[in-house]
Amino acid sequence: MRIGMFTDIYYPYLSGVVISVDSLRKTLEKQGHEVYIITSNLENQKFLYDKKNKIIRIPGINTPIPGTKLVYPYSIRTARIMKKWKLDIIHSHTEFGIGTFARIIGQQLNIPIVHTYHTTYEDCVYFVTKGYFDNVSKKVVEYLTKFYCDKIISELIVPTEKVKEKIKKEYQVKRNIHIIPNIIEIEKYYQENILPDVLDGYKKQFKIDNDNFYIMYLGRVSEEKNIAFLMNAMPKLIAYNKKIKLVICGSGNALDNLKKIADKKKIRDNVIFTGLYPFEESQYYYQLGQVFVMSSKSETQGMTVIEALASSKPVICIEDESYKNTVIHGYNGYLFKTEKEYIEYVKKLFEDSKLLKQMSKNARESIQKYSPQVFANNVINVYKIAIEKNKTTFLTRFMKRIRRDA
């Protein structure tokens, strides 16, 4: 197949969407498919066509949302190039900006569109509104998302049952929805692929030793991730045992505030901030702690949770539909509802080394369904459905036109 992937963000910028798109691209290419990337140019205002790597970067307008640009709804230069590609399918990964262009060019060239819903934009509205007109802005986002998902595309992919129910109930989307968990290069995180010397270097850099018990968070450090919950629980954990420490890997708009919380609660000696981490070595950061923790309810799937499990780390996370198909309570981690439960589960794994070892083993064994090959095959099946539907629709329109002209 010839596949065109439309995404607002792509390398060198890093995000869960970028990682998912690029992993899918690589896996599809290994299977013999041709994949083209159409994205925004985050570096400057130039139009760039990397013919060798099959990437088009379109200039756009800066937005308050980190790592994004709003491209113009139509690019004539891109359209001319795309006509020569003769794509079988368009796979869009955003509802706005590049997603709008995907819709227009798909209709113009009669190419079926498959869309993956990655982000609950209501949780990111504050980047733009700064607290003003939040309700109105969220309604606008909901309307545009519903319009795109329900009226424009052929097939819709979501990563979890939680997202499917949200789209059906809140957005009233009636079309067929396919649940396909996002792709992750899980082998990268296997402990046997970790180089001991490199890991020792990171541990030395962040003063991680074998005498303490480290719980860790890795990801974007922003308000919707609810990392403050983890910080607020630390004084009680420290009072229980000073060997319990929290490692926060990542950077974002909430980082300075979290540091202030650490100073105010006088827990700075037990909280380690690594700052921005290089994605290409994120597998080493997961090895900085014995347990991975997550308190965010804004996830569509929770890719870092899956990466942590692949790294043989038990996960303690807040009870949410995003994690229920991934974290099996009492097997590879725990799901908590309250701070009290969270603290009890941390204590449990701190106290019982045999339980920690068993859960670490279970964590690794529980994530095989997220392999790139399984994901790519499921996506290809959706592509085939979209292509067949498009053929049927085109034939129906063609026959109607013949009858009308006759």
ABEGO torsion letter per residue (X at the ends): XBBBBBBABBOABBBAAAAAAAAAAAAAAAAGBBBBBBBBBAABABBBBBAAAGBBBBBBBBBABBGBBBBBABBAAAAAAAAAAGBABBBBABABEAAAAAAAAAAAAGBBBBBBBABBAAAAAAAAAGGBGAAAAAAAAAAAAAAAAAAABABBBBABAAAAAAAAAAAGBABBBBBBBBBBBAAAABAAABBAAAAAAAAAAAGBBAABBBBBBBEBBBAAAGAAAAAAAAAAAAAABAABBBBBBEBEAAAAAAAAAAAAAGAAAABBBAEBBBAAAAAAAAAABABBBBABAABAAGAAAAAAAAAGBBBBBBBBAAAAAABBBGAAEBBBABAAAAAAAAAAAAABAAAAAAAAAAAAAAAAAABAAAAAAAAAAAAAAAAAAAAAAAAAAAAAAAAAAX
